């Protein structure tokens, strides 16, 4: 079903993100994963339309719908068709050198999941694509599934999907593609389900293909690499007191955010065996969420897709000597 600007959209952990960023009139904020503009609208409304946003999304279709929604606040949101790792280009385009806050929602939007032709979901048959920006020139999931060698497929499904049966699934994919190309989501889902032993299939809480589809999507879109680049660069743009809030849905993403925040919060990076600090580095961030914040049960009941969300937040400290 085509998605329109009237399509219901429920941003995940909106109250928490807005609460942590506390947007104010005159403040400048980054929404690196605009989607259908749920978080951006929340930030603008909380600032009574006085904040200014730079918003990025690599999905051109979502960007068009988001722009229509953002017309509620004309001239306050500057949108860019780009992945969030390229936020520096957007800031340079506007002449911005500092931010009062930044947020990412690393989940797949309802727009992408609900359109079968995008190939993100096995719930409806469609082409095996999974690219968030089909015009980007990146290889699709179809290319990956039909060309990757066994060890690469196994690694992707194991590491990105946390799938204990990654080897069985990768072998099943290779056996099948020797007979005919795997071209649709339903075909891949069937192959993965058959790779599961019958007892594991019966006991599984979710469809057996859930983890494999997530792993392939992350690999196709280079999602962890995008996140790593963002985390390396965002800190230097945060003003003292500015906060960065990141919602993840995968253990590898959450681990990347946690370790990055810890790195910037540590300060001294001299070797452990060195008794006297000579690097003269001071902490750059203060971690506000010692453990990730989870959605409330009320939110999960209202929006089941939020159930695996984890929010981590950190704040830029004043007087930090090293944000490089």
C-alpha positions in Angstrom: 0.0 0.0 0.0 1.5 3.4 -0.9 2.4 5.5 2.0 1.0 9.1 2.1 1.5 12.0 4.4 -1.7 10.9 6.1 -0.2 7.6 7.1 0.0 7.1 10.9 3.5 7.5 12.2 4.6 6.8 15.8 8.1 8.0 16.6 9.9 5.8 19.2 10.6 7.2 22.7 9.6 10.7 21.6 8.9 12.1 25.0 12.3 10.8 26.3 14.3 12.3 23.4 12.5 15.6 23.6 13.0 15.6 27.4 16.7 15.0 27.2 17.4 17.5 24.4 15.1 20.2 25.9 14.9 22.2 22.7 14.8 26.0 23.2 14.0 28.9 20.9 17.1 29.9 18.9 18.7 26.5 19.5 20.2 24.5 16.6 19.6 20.7 16.5 20.4 17.7 14.3 18.0 14.9 13.4 20.2 12.6 11.5 17.5 10.0 10.7 14.5 12.2 9.8 12.2 9.4 8.6 8.7 10.7 8.7 9.7 13.6 10.9 8.3 12.4 14.2 11.2 13.4 16.3 11.8 16.6 14.4 8.3 17.7 14.8 8.4 16.9 18.5 11.5 19.0 18.9 10.0 21.9 17.0 6.8 21.8 18.9 8.6 21.6 22.3 10.5 24.8 21.3 7.2 26.5 20.2 8.6 26.6 16.7 11.7 28.6 17.8 14.4 26.0 17.3 16.1 25.3 14.0 16.9 21.9 12.7 19.1 20.2 10.2 17.5 16.9 9.1 19.0 14.1 7.0 17.6 11.0 5.5 19.0 8.6 2.9 15.5 7.6 1.8 14.2 10.0 -0.8 10.6 8.9 -0.5 10.6 9.4 3.2 12.2 12.8 2.8 9.4 14.0 0.5 6.8 13.0 3.0 8.7 14.5 5.9 9.1 17.8 4.1 5.3 18.0 3.8 4.9 17.4 7.5 7.5 20.0 8.4 5.6 22.7 6.6 3.9 23.2 10.0 7.1 25.1 10.8 8.2 26.9 7.6 11.9 27.7 7.4 12.8 26.0 10.6 13.9 22.6 9.3 16.6 22.2 6.6 16.4 18.8 5.0 19.1 16.9 3.1 19.0 13.7 1.1 22.0 12.0 2.7 23.0 9.4 5.3 23.6 10.7 8.8 27.3 10.0 8.5 27.5 13.0 6.2 26.0 15.5 8.6 29.1 17.6 8.4 28.4 18.4 4.8 24.9 19.6 5.8 26.2 21.8 8.6 28.8 23.3 6.2 26.1 24.0 3.7 24.2 26.1 6.3 27.3 27.6 7.8 26.7 26.0 11.2 29.7 25.1 13.4 27.9 24.1 16.6 24.8 22.2 17.7 22.7 22.4 20.8 21.7 18.8 20.5 21.6 15.8 18.1 19.5 12.6 17.8 19.5 9.4 15.8 16.8 6.7 15.6 18.5 3.7 14.0 15.4 1.7 13.4 13.8 1.0 10.1 10.7 3.1 9.5 7.2 1.9 9.0 7.4 3.4 5.5 10.2 0.9 4.6 8.7 -2.1 6.3 5.2 -1.7 5.0 6.0 -1.4 1.3 6.6 -4.9 -0.1 8.5 -3.6 -3.1 11.3 -2.2 -0.8 12.2 -5.8 0.2 12.8 -5.1 3.9 10.2 -7.5 5.2 9.2 -11.1 4.7 5.6 -10.4 5.7 4.7 -9.6 2.1 6.4 -10.9 -1.0 8.6 -8.5 -2.9 12.0 -8.1 -4.6 15.0 -8.8 -2.4 16.3 -5.2 -2.3 16.6 -3.7 1.3 18.5 -0.6 0.1 17.4 2.5 2.0 18.3 4.6 -1.0 17.9 2.5 -4.2 19.5 5.3 -6.3 22.7 5.2 -4.2 24.4 2.6 -6.4 24.9 0.2 -3.5 24.5 -3.5 -4.0 21.1 -4.9 -3.1 20.4 -7.8 -0.8 19.7 -9.9 -3.9 23.3 -9.3 -5.0 24.7 -10.1 -1.6 22.7 -13.3 -1.1 23.5 -14.6 -4.6 27.2 -13.7 -4.8 28.7 -13.7 -1.3 30.8 -16.7 -0.4 29.9 -18.9 2.5 32.2 -17.4 5.1 31.0 -13.9 4.4 27.3 -14.8 4.5 27.9 -16.7 7.8 29.7 -13.8 9.3 27.0 -11.3 8.3 24.1 -13.4 9.6 26.0 -14.3 12.8 27.4 -10.9 13.7 24.7 -8.6 12.5 21.8 -10.9 13.3 23.0 -12.6 16.5 21.8 -15.8 14.7 23.1 -19.0 16.3 22.2 -21.0 13.2 24.2 -18.7 10.8 26.2 -21.6 9.4 23.2 -23.7 8.6 21.4 -20.8 7.0 24.4 -19.7 4.9 24.8 -23.3 3.6 21.1 -23.5 2.8 21.3 -20.3 0.8 24.4 -21.5 -1.1 22.6 -24.9 -2.0 19.5 -23.1 -3.2 21.2 -20.5 -5.3 23.2 -23.2 -7.2 19.8 -24.3 -8.6 18.3 -20.9 -9.2 18.8 -17.2 -8.3 17.1 -16.1 -5.0 15.2 -13.0 -6.0 12.3 -12.4 -3.6 11.8 -11.9 0.1 9.3 -14.9 0.4 11.8 -17.2 -1.2 14.6 -16.2 1.1 12.3 -16.5 4.1 11.3 -20.0 3.1 15.0 -21.0 2.8 15.8 -19.7 6.2 12.8 -21.3 7.8 13.7 -24.7 6.3 17.2 -24.4 7.6 15.8 -24.3 11.2 15.3 -27.7 12.8 11.6 -28.5 13.2 11.8 -28.2 17.0 13.5 -24.8 16.9 11.0 -23.6 14.3 8.1 -24.6 16.7 9.7 -22.9 19.7 10.8 -19.7 18.0 9.0 -16.6 19.3 9.5 -14.8 16.0 9.7 -15.9 12.4 12.9 -17.8 11.8 14.0 -15.3 9.1 13.7 -12.3 11.4 17.4 -12.2 12.4 18.7 -13.0 8.9 16.7 -10.2 7.3 17.9 -7.7 9.9 21.5 -8.8 9.3 21.3 -8.5 5.5 19.7 -5.1 5.8 22.4 -3.8 8.1 25.1 -5.2 5.7 23.5 -3.8 2.6 23.2 -0.3 4.0 26.6 -0.4 5.9 24.7 0.6 9.0 27.4 0.0 11.6 30.0 1.8 9.5 27.7 4.8 9.2 27.2 4.8 13.0 30.9 4.5 13.7 31.6 7.5 11.5 28.9 9.6 13.1 30.1 8.8 16.6 33.7 9.7 15.8 32.7 13.2 14.5 29.6 14.4 16.3 31.3 15.3 19.6 33.3 18.2 18.3 30.1 20.0 17.0 28.3 19.8 20.4 28.3 23.0 22.4 29.0 22.7 26.2 25.8 21.3 27.7 24.5 20.0 24.4 23.3 16.4 24.4 23.3 13.6 21.9 20.5 11.0 22.1 20.7 7.7 20.1 18.0 5.1 19.8 19.3 1.7 18.7 17.5 -1.6 18.1 20.4 -4.1 17.7 23.0 -5.2 20.2 25.9 -4.3 17.9 24.5 -0.8 17.5 23.9 -0.4 21.2 27.4 -1.7 22.0 28.9 0.8 19.5 27.1 3.7 21.1 28.0 2.6 24.6 31.7 2.1 23.9 31.9 5.5 22.0 30.3 7.3 24.9 32.6 5.6 27.4 35.6 6.6 25.3 34.7 10.2 25.2 33.8 10.2 28.9 37.1 8.6 30.0 39.5 11.5 29.6 43.1 10.1 30.1 44.0 7.6 27.5 47.5 6.7 28.6 48.5 3.0 28.8 47.1 1.3 31.9 50.7 0.5 33.1 51.6 4.2 33.1 51.3 5.6 36.6 51.4 9.3 35.6 49.1 10.8 32.9 51.0 12.6 30.1 48.3 12.9 27.5 46.6 15.8 29.4 43.2 14.8 28.0 40.1 15.5 30.0 36.6 13.9 29.7 34.6 15.3 26.8 31.2 13.7 27.5 29.2 12.9 30.6 27.0 9.8 30.1 23.5 10.4 31.3 22.2 6.9 30.8 24.5 4.4 32.7 22.2 1.7 31.4 20.1 2.2 28.2 16.7 3.6 28.8 13.9 1.3 27.5 10.4 2.2 26.2 7.6 2.1 28.7 5.2 -0.8 28.6 2.5 1.6 27.6 4.5 2.6 24.6 5.2 -1.0 23.6 1.5 -1.8 23.8 0.8 1.2 21.6 3.7 0.6 19.2 5.0 -3.0 19.3 7.9 -2.0 17.0 9.4 0.0 19.9 9.9 -3.1 22.1 13.6 -3.6 21.3 14.5 0.1 21.4 17.4 1.3 23.6 18.1 4.9 24.3 21.5 6.2 25.3 22.3 9.9 26.0 25.5 11.8 26.7 26.2 15.5 27.4 29.1 17.6 26.2 31.2 18.9 29.1 32.6 22.4 29.2 36.3 23.0 29.0 37.2 19.6 27.5 40.6 19.8 25.9 40.3 17.0 23.3 37.4 16.2 21.0 39.6 14.8 18.3 
